[in-house]
């Protein structure tokens, strides 16, 4: 079982969509969070520690993740998906892009 954590800014559109899409995949456990102070679920050190692989949507998210959670990232794979904040929740184009980008890193 691989534990995949999806991170965006506010945990309203991209990361919850990714969490839902990959939750149905065999051998994948998912969670999601946001880095902003007003995120629906704010990223915690416990989530970072839990994850085997962390997917961020933008490069700025990787920088912020490294700044705030550096000591919990040792040995973690962090992958930037380069998915801009231009999609709605569960929008088919977002789902397709997530499967194409993150999907190749999951069983």
For each residue, the residues with C-beta under 8 A, 3 or more apart:
1: 27 28 29
2: 27 28 29 52 53 106 107
3: 29 30 31 50 51 52 53
4: 22 28 29 30 31 51 52 53 54 55 102 106
5: 30 31 32 33 47 48 50 51 53 54 55
6: 14 15 16 18 19 22 30 31 32 33 54 55 57 102
7: 15 32 33 34 35 43 54 55 56 57 61 65
8: 11 13 14 15 32 34 35 56 57 58 61 85
9: 34 35 36 39 57 58 61 85
10: 13 34 36 38 39 40
11: 8 15 16 32 33 34 39 40 41 42
12: 16 34 39 40 89
13: 8 10 16 17 85 87 88 89 94
14: 6 8 17 18 57 83 85 87 94
15: 6 7 8 11 18 19 32 33 34 57
16: 6 11 12 13 19 20 32 40 89
17: 13 14 20 21 87 89 90 91 94 95 98
18: 6 14 15 21 22 30 32 55 98 102
19: 6 15 16 22 23 30 31 32
20: 16 17 23 24 30 90
21: 17 18 24 95 98 99
22: 4 6 18 19 25 28 30 98 102 103 106
23: 19 20 28 29 30
24: 20 21
25: 22 28 106 107
26: 107
27: 1 2 107
28: 1 2 4 22 23 25 106 107
29: 1 2 3 4 23
30: 3 4 5 6 18 19 20 22 23
31: 3 4 5 6 19 47 50 51
32: 5 6 7 8 11 15 16 18 19 41
33: 5 6 7 11 15 39 41 42 43 44 47
34: 7 8 9 10 11 12 15 39 40 41 42 43
35: 7 8 9 39 42 43 61 64 65 68
36: 9 10 39 42
37: 42
38: 10
39: 9 10 11 12 33 34 35 36 42 43
40: 10 11 12 16 34
41: 11 32 33 34
42: 11 33 34 35 36 37 39
43: 7 33 34 35 39 47 48 65 68 69
44: 33 47 48
45: 48 49 69 72
46: 49 50
47: 5 31 33 43 44 50 51
48: 5 43 44 45 51 54 65 69 72 73 76
49: 45 46 72
50: 3 5 31 46 47
51: 3 4 5 31 47 48 54 76
52: 2 3 4 76 77
53: 2 3 4 5 76 77 78 79 105 106
54: 4 5 6 7 48 51 65 73 76 77 78 79
55: 4 5 6 7 18 78 79 80 81 102 105
56: 7 8 59 61 62 65 78 79 80 81
57: 6 7 8 9 14 15 61 80 81 82 83 84 85
58: 8 9 61 62 80 82 83 84 85
59: 56 62 63 80 82
60: 63 64
61: 7 8 9 35 56 57 58 64 65 80
62: 56 58 59 65 66 78 80
63: 59 60 66 67
64: 35 60 61 67 68
65: 7 35 43 48 54 56 61 62 68 69 73 78
66: 62 63 69 70 73 78
67: 63 64 70
68: 35 43 64 65
69: 43 45 48 65 66 72 73
70: 66 67 73
71: 74
72: 45 48 49 69 76
73: 48 54 65 66 69 70 76 78
74: 71
75:
76: 48 51 52 53 54 72 73
77: 52 53 54 105
78: 53 54 55 56 62 65 66 73
79: 53 54 55 56 102 105
80: 55 56 57 58 59 61 62
81: 55 56 57 97 98 101 102
82: 57 58 59 101
83: 14 57 58 87 94 97 98 101
84: 57 58
85: 8 9 13 14 57 58
86:
87: 13 14 17 83 91 93 94 97
88: 13 91 94
89: 12 13 16 17
90: 17 20 94 95
91: 17 87 88 94 95
92: 95 96
93: 87 96 97
94: 13 14 17 83 87 88 90 91 97 98
95: 17 21 90 91 92 98 99
96: 92 93 99 100
97: 81 83 87 93 94 100 101
98: 17 18 21 22 81 83 94 95 101 102 103
99: 21 95 96 102 103
100: 96 97 103 104
101: 81 82 83 97 98 104
102: 4 6 18 22 55 79 81 98 99 105 106
103: 22 98 99 100 106
104: 100 101
105: 53 55 77 79 102
106: 2 4 22 25 28 53 102 103
107: 2 25 26 27 28
